Amino acid sequence: MKKFSQLSLADKVGVSDRTLRKVEAGHDMKLSVLLAIAEALDIDVVQLLSADNSSLSTLSESEKQQICSHLKAICELLPD
């Protein structure tokens, strides 16, 4: 996984640092932003959401598993 400062990651993803902070806090989980963050970090979205990350602590384990399940299904539909 690549490492970025919060500001440089926000710039690379094309969102404000405020939006990125909301994502990190689990308050703004738009798929398009999650996909862009995962791409910038050179990981898939499932890895992004399943990482041991205290900023996702607002989501229950069940919610995380449900999101990962949905994202796996979506990723399988996307062209390579």
MIRO-580196 format. One line per 8 residues: their letters; for each residue y, x, z of C-alpha. Coordinates in nm, 4 decimals, padded with zeros to 6 digits, always signed. Layout:
<pts>
a> Y/X/Z ~ ...
</pts>
This chain:
<pts>
mkkfsqls> +00.0000/+00.0000/+00.0000 ~ +00.3435/+00.1276/-00.0913 ~ +00.6075/+00.1612/+00.1789 ~ +00.9619/+00.0332/+00.1402 ~ +01.2563/-00.0280/+00.3650 ~ +01.3261/-00.3965/+00.4134 ~ +01.6363/-00.3755/+00.1942 ~ +01.4667/-00.1838/-00.0881
ladkvgvs> +01.1699/-00.4232/-00.0851 ~ +01.4072/-00.7203/-00.1007 ~ +01.5846/-00.5599/-00.3974 ~ +01.2545/-00.4869/-00.5756 ~ +01.1321/-00.8429/-00.5167 ~ +01.4647/-00.9941/-00.6227 ~ +01.5471/-01.1739/-00.2996 ~ +01.8013/-01.1202/-00.0268
drtlrkve> +01.7078/-00.9260/+00.2833 ~ +01.7670/-01.2525/+00.4736 ~ +01.4999/-01.4254/+00.2632 ~ +01.2638/-01.1355/+00.3192 ~ +01.3176/-01.1620/+00.6963 ~ +01.2321/-01.5341/+00.6757 ~ +00.9105/-01.4524/+00.4908 ~ +00.8212/-01.1876/+00.7470
aghdmkls> +00.8798/-01.4424/+01.0237 ~ +00.6580/-01.6968/+00.8461 ~ +00.9405/-01.9430/+00.7806 ~ +00.9707/-01.9139/+00.4026 ~ +00.6304/-01.8829/+00.2405 ~ +00.7074/-01.9615/-00.1250 ~ +00.4193/-01.8537/-00.3448 ~ +00.6477/-01.6911/-00.6009
vllaiaea> +00.8040/-01.4704/-00.3333 ~ +00.4665/-01.3848/-00.1797 ~ +00.3314/-01.2879/-00.5221 ~ +00.6363/-01.0692/-00.5882 ~ +00.6071/-00.8989/-00.2491 ~ +00.2358/-00.8357/-00.3003 ~ +00.3023/-00.6912/-00.6454 ~ +00.5769/-00.4645/-00.5117
ldidvvql> +00.3443/-00.3415/-00.2368 ~ +00.0597/-00.2981/-00.4863 ~ -00.1732/-00.5330/-00.2975 ~ -00.2945/-00.8853/-00.3625 ~ -00.1540/-01.1859/-00.1791 ~ -00.4720/-01.2365/+00.0194 ~ -00.4367/-00.8832/+00.1588 ~ -00.0712/-00.9516/+00.2339
lsadnssl> -00.1508/-01.2622/+00.4357 ~ -00.4647/-01.1336/+00.6014 ~ -00.3071/-00.8087/+00.7177 ~ -00.2800/-00.7638/+01.0913 ~ +00.0877/-00.8457/+01.0928 ~ +00.2671/-00.9753/+01.4003 ~ +00.5404/-01.1256/+01.1823 ~ +00.2888/-01.3855/+01.0668
stlsesek> +00.2167/-01.4831/+01.4254 ~ +00.3847/-01.8206/+01.3760 ~ +00.0873/-01.9242/+01.1615 ~ -00.2353/-02.0281/+01.3268 ~ -00.5567/-01.8563/+01.2218 ~ -00.6630/-02.1787/+01.0527 ~ -00.3370/-02.1930/+00.8549 ~ -00.3784/-01.8305/+00.7469
qqicshlk> -00.7352/-01.8961/+00.6328 ~ -00.6277/-02.2075/+00.4436 ~ -00.3462/-02.0192/+00.2674 ~ -00.5811/-01.7337/+00.1783 ~ -00.8358/-01.9782/+00.0410 ~ -00.5753/-02.1506/-00.1750 ~ -00.4359/-01.8192/-00.2962 ~ -00.7808/-01.6897/-00.3907
aicellpd> -00.8325/-02.0024/-00.5993 ~ -00.4911/-01.9637/-00.7626 ~ -00.5488/-01.5942/-00.8342 ~ -00.8761/-01.6771/-01.0077 ~ -00.6842/-01.9079/-01.2436 ~ -00.4208/-01.6475/-01.3331 ~ -00.4698/-01.4330/-01.6414 ~ -00.5216/-01.0610/-01.5813
</pts>
